[in-house]
Amino acid sequence: MNVYKRFARRTVLGALGSAGALGVLPPRLASAKSGFDWHKLALDVRGEMAWAWRNYVERAFGHDQIKPVSGTAEEFLLSTGPGLGLSIVEALDTLYVMGLDSELEEGVRWIKNNLHFDIDGELQVFEANIRMVGGLLSGWLATKNKHLLELAQDLANRLLPAFAKSPTGMPYRFVNLKTGAVRDPASYPAEIGTYISEFGTLSRAVGDNRYYDAAKKAAKGCFDQRSSIDLVADNIDIETGKWLSRRASIGPPSDSYFEYLYGGWRLFGDADFKNWYDVHAKAIAAYQIEILDGRLWFTQVDFETGARLDRHQSELAAFYAGLLGKAGDMEHARAYLNSWADVQARFGVLPEGFDYGTFAATRSTNELRPEFVDSCLALFVHSGDEHWQQLARIHYENMKATSRGPYGYTIIDDITTKPMKQGDACPGYWWAEQMKYYYLLFSGTNRFNYKRNYLSTEGKILDGLR
Ligand code: DMJ
């Protein structure tokens, strides 16, 4: 199928200069019914973003991540460097929707002068795609700066050997950017099936179907190995197609595989993806839903028998409420996100791991996670219900109270101590995800199309920028 022919290109605003003409302050949100001043809260989020950006520029510019407590820097993508400006690439479209235009220009300038991928080093294919390919693409969509698109394509070209060298089309986990050498065939649904949104967008932009085809073949490779009850386990050998585990979960390391089955349909109208999504969604609803104490959860089960394995929930699984809402199952979406709202009410800040049987934390860290607010945004956009804004407001206020360090926002090493014990890291997704979600939830900005949009698993706006 010629994916890029199917779509009329959206009209997006051109250069940064003309985008600035829209006005940088958000208009008041029409939907506010409670009289709550969402406009003020949106300005607060924007102010925090600008403050954190300035600290990053002054102390860590070009490095992948700032360490917001010590004010030092660290790399994430290539552990021994060089830094690939990860936080810059992650932040691009967030800066754009917030109208932080001079900061956006500063970031694009760093990329133009410094970023290239001709490096004898290994990247994790999944992370490189969702963070860098996706970030460069949404940065291109926001600014129309062609160089960002060229860089996205160059990086995707260097990731392709991970797909091409695989006997099944499911990618190896690591690839050397210069030599194309690959390694690690023991992979996971998320690392196999989270490419179509970025690779498809790239195919459409440059008129080359290779990226779309590689992403689709990889997702199909995983789908084809589903059990007779239509579930996938969470660890597979991509060379043989043999499962290495029996555990089916909506959480990591499977999570965004499901998200991108829906994405392939939503972005490209590809009915195969819709079918694959529906098959899994039906099986997940049939075998994994458990209602306990009036709350709805998705339990872990054996992928062939459906027998329950455990009641553990990773915080990352909260994304599934938003996915259900986008795909039209608002009933389960609402119930599941409200279950997570009770966890937020119990702990203030969501723990990394949680057991819904005991309602106790199983991992008491918090890696500055965005999934709960991701789902709040999805359900708000779908329903206009202020309830989801209020839950996100609590999330934001709690983050501000506990994660704000001297030079930015940080992870928390223990959410059960009083005060909570801060760590010293600001993951790249903080710039791409929750700060954008809060702002979109509170601002009603005219740079975002609330009626028709698509955000990737890393929060990149691949459709809906205005
Ligand atoms: C992000 O990098 C992406 O959302 C990914 O799909 C999994 N979760 C992290 C943030 O928690």
Residues whose N, C-alpha, C, O or C-beta is under 5 A from the ligand:
A	BS01	DMJ	S256 R369 P370 Y429 T457 E458
